[in-house]
Amino acid sequence: MDTYNKTPIQLHPRHDVTMDFTTISGKHLRIRVPLNVFDQLSVLIGNGYKTGCWIVARCNEVEKLSLETIERYVNIMAQMKLHEACQQSIAPGIGVQAA
């Protein structure tokens, strides 16, 4: 969760975790994370709440850039985090859209 808006985490019917939130500058984003990626990140980061906060923080780092760039950045950061733990390349498939 960010400090400006509560970030509800919901399980999407396609087995994605969906987070809707507003960045510090007021940009409304919807993030979809494949459940298996969210689970792997949760194990590495500590729990689902911390993982949601980690993803929101990554989005806020580049919030003024385009949606496509935010999506690429979040995927690169998630891939690096997953690679650190399991030493294999994983394509996270995290999606970022305007909410």
ZASEMI-812160 format. One record per residue (C-alpha): x, y, z; residue in three letters. Coordinates in steps of 0.001 Angstrom, whole numbers, plus 500000, padded with zeros to 6 digits. Layout:
REM ZASEMI-812160
XYZAla;...
***
This chain:
REM ZASEMI-812160
500000500000500000Met;501219503482499351Asp;500747506226501876Thr;498432508235499622Tyr;495808505640498720Asn;494845502241499954Lys;495907499644497391Thr;493296496896497295Pro;494710493590496134Ile;492194491339494429Gln;492389487975492711Leu;491287488423489109His;489331485592487450Pro;492245484940485056Arg;494430484043488049His;496037487461488233Asp;496448489676491249Val;495026493113490432Thr;496020496301492225Met;494384499679491608Asp;496111502713493072Phe;496971506355492549Thr;500610507398492311Thr;502028510328494247Ile;501496512631491237Ser;497864511521490811Gly;498191508989487972Lys;495630506172488369His;497118502752487597Leu;495849499196487453Arg;498549496550487826Ile;497928492906486925Arg;500442490397488222Val;500229486692487301Pro;499444484778490474Leu;502508482529490187Asn;504773485594489897Val;503028487307492830Phe;503456484144494916Asp;507167483875494057Gln;507745487541494877Leu;505804487132498138Ser;508107484320499220Val;511168486440498413Leu;509903489719499860Ile;508110488320502895Gly;504353488315502283Asn;501610489555499960Gly;501281492940501643Tyr;504997493669501302Lys;504935492475497690Thr;502089494855496870Gly;504037497699498502Cys;507179496716496574Trp;505310496815493245Ile;503684500170494089Val;507106501577495050Ala;508584500448491714Arg;505715502171489870Cys;506198505364491873Asn;509902505422490955Glu;508992505990487290Val;505433507331487608Glu;505958510307485301Lys;506898508091482346Leu;504524506419479880Ser;502449503387480876Leu;504539501188478578Glu;507752502368480235Thr;506328501829483724Ile;505291498313482698Glu;508735497515481284Arg;510453498889484381Tyr;508283496912486814Val;508857493735484782Asn;512632494307484693Ile;512744494906488451Met;510607491811489145Ala;512744489734486797Gln;515904490887488592Met;514372490052491984Lys;513305486583490813Leu;516657485970489110His;518551486780492332Glu;516725483989494125Ala;516515481199491585Cys;519316482021489106Gln;517059481583486104Gln;515520484036483714Ser;511777484450484232Ile;509501486729482204Ala;507114488092484867Pro;504324489307482533Gly;503173492141484805Ile;500708494470483083Gly;500200498192483752Val;497112500091482546Gln;495412503374483271Ala;492694502789485851Ala;
***
